[in-house]
Each structure stands twice: as C-alpha cells, then as structure tokens.
Amino acid sequence: AVDGKNATSFLRFGSSYASTGPTEGQDISLWAVDMETIVTIRRIKIELPPCCKDSLQNAVIEILDTDQNVVSSQQITESRRKMLPNDNDLVVVLDMDWVKGRFIRIKRYGGLNLNLA
C-alpha cells in the first residue's frame, strides 16, 4: 500500500492497511493497491468495523492505469454508505462500470485520517 511516505511500495491484492493520517506537510491521506496486471473492475465493496466508520467519509476512490493515470474516480458520499444488518459495521459499495485498471487508490483530503483494517 502507499500512504504517501513511500510512493513506490505497494502491498499486493488482498492486503490490509491502517494509516494514521496524512504525510507531514501534506493535506492528504492515501492508500493504494497494485493488482499487478490490468483487471476489469465491476464493483468495489469496502466493509468497515465500528472503529473506522467515518474514515472514508468524503474520500475518493480512483482507478489508475499502468502509468498511474486516473481512468475513473468516484467520491464516497453518504448515499454510498450503508449499515450492515448487525448495526455495527458499515459497507461502502461503488459500481465502477467495468472499468479497466491496474491500481486502486483511496484519497482523503483535509488532513483527515484514512483508516482501513
């Protein structure tokens, strides 16, 4: 994963990461995963435990190509955030319209923490 501190290190598909906040001197927290090849992305689903419910509020999900150009981008709005039936966990679902890309990046602006577990 990329947290802004080392832009060349990516965790592989299936990994998890928790960020404490933006890189010093910057106003953005970010996380990215390298799928290692171009894949077709239909939907992104993120489940958050109670501790992290607000960590994706107004974050942006980006799909990037091999050269790390943004090919698709969606903001996580309140309408995309749903409570799971157990009333503890939150799920965010983004329909990505079968976009092709290699990297998935989550960005949160405003000096706010981005916590994924």
Contact map, one row per residue, 1 for C-alpha under 8 A:
111000001111000010000000000000111100000000000000000000000000000000000000000000000000000000000000000000000000000000000
111111111110000000000000000001111000000000000000000000000000000000000000000000000000000000000000000000000000000000000
111111100000000000100110000011110000000000000000000000000000000000000000000000000000000000000000000000000000000000000
011111100000000000000110000011100000000000000000000000000000000000000000000000000000000000000000000000000000000000000
011111100000000000000010000000000000000000000000000000000000000000000000000000000000000000000000000000000000000000000
011111111000000000000000000000000000000000000000000000000000000000000000000000000000000000000000000000000000000000000
011111111100000000000000000000000000000000000000000000000000000000000000000000000000000000000000000000000000000000000
010001111100000000000000000000000000000000000000000000000000000000000000000000000000000000000000000000000000000000000
110001111110000000000000000000000000000000000000000000000000000000000000000000000000000000000000000000000000000000000
110000111111000000000000000000011100000000000000000000000000000000000000000000000000000000000000000000000000000000000
110000001111101000000000000000011100000000000000000000000000000000000000000000000000000000000000000000000000000000000
100000000111111000000000000000001111000000000000000000000000000000000000000000000000000000000000000000000000000000000
000000000011111000000000000000001110000000000000000000000000000000000000000000000000000000000000000000000000000000000
000000000001111100000000000000000000000000000000000000000000000000000000000000000000000000000000000000000000000000000
000000000011111110000000000000000000000000000000000000000000000000000000000000000000000000000000000000000000000000000
000000000000011111000000000000000000000000000000000000000000000000000000000000000000000000000000000000000000000000011
100000000000001111100000000000100000000000000000000000000000000000000000000000000000000000000000000000000000000000111
000000000000000111110000000000000000000000000000000000000000000000000000000000000000000000000000000000000000000001111
001000000000000011111000000010100000000000000000000000000000000000000000000000000000000000000000000000000000000011110
000000000000000001111100000000000000000000000000000000000000000000000000000000000000000000000000000000000000000011100
000000000000000000111110000110000000000000000000000000000000000000000000000000000000000000000000000000000000001111000
001100000000000000011111011111000000000000000000000000000000000000000000000000000000000000000000000000000000001110000
001110000000000000001111111110000000000000000000000000000000000000000000000000000000000000000000000000000000000000000
000000000000000000000111110000000000000000000000000000000000000000000000000000000000000000000000000000000000000000000
000000000000000000000011111000000000000000000000000000000000000000000000000000000000000000000000000000000000000000000
000000000000000000000111111100000000000000000000000000000000000000000000000000000000000000000000000000000000001000000
000000000000000000000110111110000000000000000000000000000000000000000000000000000000000000000000000000000000111100000
000000000000000000001110011111000000000000000000000000000000000000000000000000000000000000000000000000000011111100000
001100000000000000101110001111100000000000000000000000000000000000000000000000000000000000000000000000000011101111000
011100000000000000000100000111110000000000000000000000000000000000000000000000000000000000000000000000001111000001000
111100000000000010100000000011111000000000000000000000000000000000000000000000000000000000000000000000001110000000000
111000000110000000000000000001111100000000000000000000000000000000000000000000000000000000000000000000111100000000000
110000000111100000000000000000111110000000000000000000000000000000000000000000000000000000000000000000111000000000000
100000000111100000000000000000011111100000000000000000000000000000000000000000000000000000000000000001110000000000000
000000000001100000000000000000001111111000000000000000000000000000000000000000000000000000000000000001110000000000000
000000000001000000000000000000000111110000000000000000000000000000000000000000000000000000000000000001000000000000000
000000000000000000000000000000000111111000000000000000000000000001000000000000000000000000000000000011000000000000000
000000000000000000000000000000000011111100000000000000000000000011000000000000000000000000000000000111000000000000000
000000000000000000000000000000000010111110000000000000000000000000000000000000000000000000000000000111000000000000000
000000000000000000000000000000000000011111000000000000000000000000000000000000000000000000000000011110000000000000000
000000000000000000000000000000000000001111110000000000000000000000000000000000000000000000000001111110000000000000000
000000000000000000000000000000000000000111110000000000000000000000000000000000000000000000000011111000000000000000000
000000000000000000000000000000000000000011111000000000000000000000000000000000000000000000001111110000000000000000000
000000000000000000000000000000000000000011111100000000000000000000000000000000000000000000011111000000000000000000000
000000000000000000000000000000000000000000111110000000000000000000000000000000000000000000111100000000000000000000000
000000000000000000000000000000000000000000011111000000000000000000000000000000000000000000111000000000000000000000000
000000000000000000000000000000000000000000001111100000000000000000000000000000000000000011110000000000000000000000000
000000000000000000000000000000000000000000000111111110000000000000000000000000000000000011100000000000000000000000011
000000000000000000000000000000000000000000000011111110000000000000000000000000000000000111000000000000000000000000001
000000000000000000000000000000000000000000000001111110000000000000000000000000000000000111000000000000000000000000000
000000000000000000000000000000000000000000000001111110000000000000000000000000000000000000000000000000000000000000000
000000000000000000000000000000000000000000000001111111110000000000000000000000000000000000000000000000000000000000111
000000000000000000000000000000000000000000000001111111110000000000000000000000000000000011000000000000000000000000000
000000000000000000000000000000000000000000000000000111111000000000000000000000000000000000000000000000000000000000000
000000000000000000000000000000000000000000000000000111111000000000000000000000000000000000000000000000000000000011110
000000000000000000000000000000000000000000000000000111111110000000000000000100000000000000000000000000000001000001100
000000000000000000000000000000000000000000000000000001111110000000000000000111000000000000000000000000000000000000000
000000000000000000000000000000000000000000000000000000011111000000000000001111000000000000000000000000000001000000000
000000000000000000000000000000000000000000000000000000011111100000000000001110000000000000000000000000000111100000000
000000000000000000000000000000000000000000000000000000000111110000000000111100000000000000000000000000000111000000000
000000000000000000000000000000000000000000000000000000000011111000000000111100000000000000000000000000011110000000000
000000000000000000000000000000000000000000000000000000000001111100000111110000000000000000000000000000011110000000000
000000000000000000000000000000000000000000000000000000000000111110000111100000000000000000000000001111111000000000000
000000000000000000000000000000000000000000000000000000000000011111111111000000000000000000000000000011111000000000000
000000000000000000000000000000000000010000000000000000000000001111111110000000000000000000000000000111100000000000000
000000000000000000000000000000000000110000000000000000000000000111111000000000000000000000000000000011100000000000000
000000000000000000000000000000000000000000000000000000000000000111111000000000000000000000000000000000000000000000000
000000000000000000000000000000000000000000000000000000000000000111111100000000000000000000000000000000100000000000000
000000000000000000000000000000000000000000000000000000000000000111111110000000000000000000000000000000000000000000000
000000000000000000000000000000000000000000000000000000000000011110011111100000000000000000000000000000000000000000000
000000000000000000000000000000000000000000000000000000000000011110001111100000000000000000000000001110000000000000000
000000000000000000000000000000000000000000000000000000000000011100000111110000000000000000000001001000000000000000000
000000000000000000000000000000000000000000000000000000000001111000000111111000000000000000000000000000000000000000000
000000000000000000000000000000000000000000000000000000000001110000000001111100000000000000000100000000000000000000000
000000000000000000000000000000000000000000000000000000000111100000000000111110000000000000000000000000000000000000000
000000000000000000000000000000000000000000000000000000011111100000000000011111011000000000010100000000000000000000000
000000000000000000000000000000000000000000000000000000001110000000000000001111111000000000000000000000000000000000000
000000000000000000000000000000000000000000000000000000001100000000000000000111111000000000000000000000000000000000000
000000000000000000000000000000000000000000000000000000000000000000000000000011111100000000000000000000000000000000000
000000000000000000000000000000000000000000000000000000000000000000000000000111111100000000011100000000000000000000000
000000000000000000000000000000000000000000000000000000000000000000000000000111111110000001111000000000000000000000000
000000000000000000000000000000000000000000000000000000000000000000000000000000111111000001110000000000000000000000000
000000000000000000000000000000000000000000000000000000000000000000000000000000001111111111100000000000000000000000000
000000000000000000000000000000000000000000000000000000000000000000000000000000000111111111100000000000000000000000000
000000000000000000000000000000000000000000000000000000000000000000000000000000000011111100000000000000000000000000000
000000000000000000000000000000000000000000000000000000000000000000000000000000000011111110000000000000000000000000000
000000000000000000000000000000000000000000000000000000000000000000000000000000000011111111000000000000000000000000000
000000000000000000000000000000000000000000000000110000000000000000000000000000000011111111000000000000000000000000000
000000000000000000000000000000000000000000000011110010000000000000000000000000000011011111100000000000000000000000000
000000000000000000000000000000000000000000000011110010000000000000000000000000001111001111110000000000000000000000000
000000000000000000000000000000000000000000001111000000000000000000000000000000001111000011111000000000000000000000000
000000000000000000000000000000000000000000011110000000000000000000000000000100011100000001111100000000000000000000000
000000000000000000000000000000000000000000111100000000000000000000000000000000011000000000111110000000000000000000000
000000000000000000000000000000000000000000111000000000000000000000000000010100010000000000011111000000000000000000000
000000000000000000000000000000000000000001110000000000000000000000000000000000000000000000001111100000000000000000000
000000000000000000000000000000000000000011110000000000000000000000000001000000000000000000000111111000000000000000000
000000000000000000000000000000000000000011100000000000000000000000000000000000000000000000000011111000000000000000000
000000000000000000000000000000000000000111100000000000000000000000000000000000000000000000000001111100000000000000000
000000000000000000000000000000000000000111000000000000000000001000000011000000000000000000000001111110000000000000000
000000000000000000000000000000000000011110000000000000000000001010000010000000000000000000000000011111000000000000000
000000000000000000000000000000000000111110000000000000000000001111000010000000000000000000000000001111110000000000000
000000000000000000000000000000000111111000000000000000000000001111000000000000000000000000000000000111110000000000000
000000000000000000000000000000011110000000000000000000000000001111010000000000000000000000000000000011111000000000000
000000000000000000000000000000011110000000000000000000000000111100000000000000000000000000000000000011111100000000000
000000000000000000000000000001111000000000000000000000000000111100000000000000000000000000000000000000111110000000000
000000000000000000000000000001110000000000000000000000000011110000000000000000000000000000000000000000011111000000000
000000000000000000000000000111100000000000000000000000000011110000000000000000000000000000000000000000001111100001000
000000000000000000000000000111000000000000000000000000010111000000000000000000000000000000000000000000000111111111000
000000000000000000000000001110000000000000000000000000000010000000000000000000000000000000000000000000000011111100000
000000000000000000000000001100000000000000000000000000000000000000000000000000000000000000000000000000000001111100000
000000000000000000001100011110000000000000000000000000000000000000000000000000000000000000000000000000000001111110000
000000000000000000001100001110000000000000000000000000000000000000000000000000000000000000000000000000000001111111000
000000000000000000111100000010000000000000000000000000100000000000000000000000000000000000000000000000000001001111100
000000000000000001111000000011000000000000000000000000110000000000000000000000000000000000000000000000000011000111110
000000000000000011110000000000000000000000000000000100110000000000000000000000000000000000000000000000000000000011111
000000000000000111100000000000000000000000000001000100100000000000000000000000000000000000000000000000000000000001111
000000000000000111000000000000000000000000000001100100000000000000000000000000000000000000000000000000000000000000111
